[in-house]
Amino acid sequence: MTSVFFGSDGTRRVWRSRPLGLLLMVAVLVGACTPTAQSPDPAESIPSQEVDPSLLFENVRLQQVDDDNNILWIVHAERVTYSSDRQVAQLENVSGQLYREGEPIYQVQGRSGTLEQEERTIFLEDEVVVVDLRDQVVVRGDRLDWQPQGDRLDIHENVTATHETAHLQAQQMVFLSDVQHLQAIGDVIANIDEPSLQVMTEELLWQIPEQLVLSEVAVQVARYDWLEAPPEAIAPTPDPVQGDDEVANEVDGDNAMQPQDPPPEPRDLQAVTVTDRAAAERIEVNLETQVARLEENVRLALLEPAVDVASHRLDWDLKEQLLTSDVPLRVTHREKQVILSGNRGWMSLPDEVFYLQDGVEVLGQENQAQLTANELTWFIPSETFEAEGNVAYRQVDPPLQLTGPRADGKLEEQTFVVTGGDVVTEILVNSRP
């Protein structure tokens, strides 16, 4: 294989090396199929080499090709120093492009770097910047490992990613070059612009072409209203509801939700107001439709209305502000002390209307009242409800039981109208003058 570099005097110099390649640094032999694996420190893999002063060059352009003569990289360095066996090159002030299948896909730069010939790997460190030329995602970190054979690019330590749709920070990020995905690992915080959402987790996959943000491990989520000027105080939000039955399992409240106000932000807006918080075991955010699907032990705490929602699957339309679940869910109004549950339902947050179906149960804690029905619509602003299908109302004090095909009324005032055929019965219990 032939490797080419150009000196500061403009002369073209040819170096014929072993077939495996020109230069490489140290890196980690990790397969793209296991992106979450931690790579060893590349510096530990570089053999100690004595520097030959005669092998020091300035203002050098280095180009590497594979066995099929496809370009792997073209980099420029202010200074290049080779080891005595010419297997390792130390670089200073590096910039260049990394290639896949003969096309440039990454623009890279760093204050220093290493190339190792045998493995065809590049290692950069100190103020590393990577730009994905296909989608303009910009990633910054302290160390970079590029292994063309593994089809992945690793960035380590103090890593941030910036794009017009999202901003991420993590301990490590991995570009999976063939599928154009970015994986974030360790203390991940993702700030999504549209919808205005923050996701906190330990591992996150950003499928850039598909416009999906995914996590298969426990996540904490916060929805924000971005403001033009700092508010006097960040609005407090409650912790997500903690389930104590089959709808949602109990979690450690100290670890379930930690405040993150405001989120770290490489953006122009100056402040945020937290409106809602959630926690789940998995999440998928569709950036195009602005719908977030939360799964397993979902707890959602809304600021307005003052409602907690618990389920094992919840679709959150962040643009239209709609909640939908086709599995059992529980809704708790924190101020009115009313709990609703059903096997499926939807909620319009702007209208503050909740609709539940199949096995509906409403519990009022004040007088231990219980209402069951097949369907129920709850209008929070007017504090009224409409129930249909096998409606039954029971309360303990004073003892009372009502049944009928349909009912409407106000739970808080204990006023109900039960309707069945031509019969309409109105019951006022403990009515106030």
Summary of the structure (lengths in Angstrom):
residues: 433
radius of gyration: 30.2
end to end distance: 97.3
largest distance: 105.6
contacts: 1464
relative contact order: 0.07
helix: 3%
strand: 60%
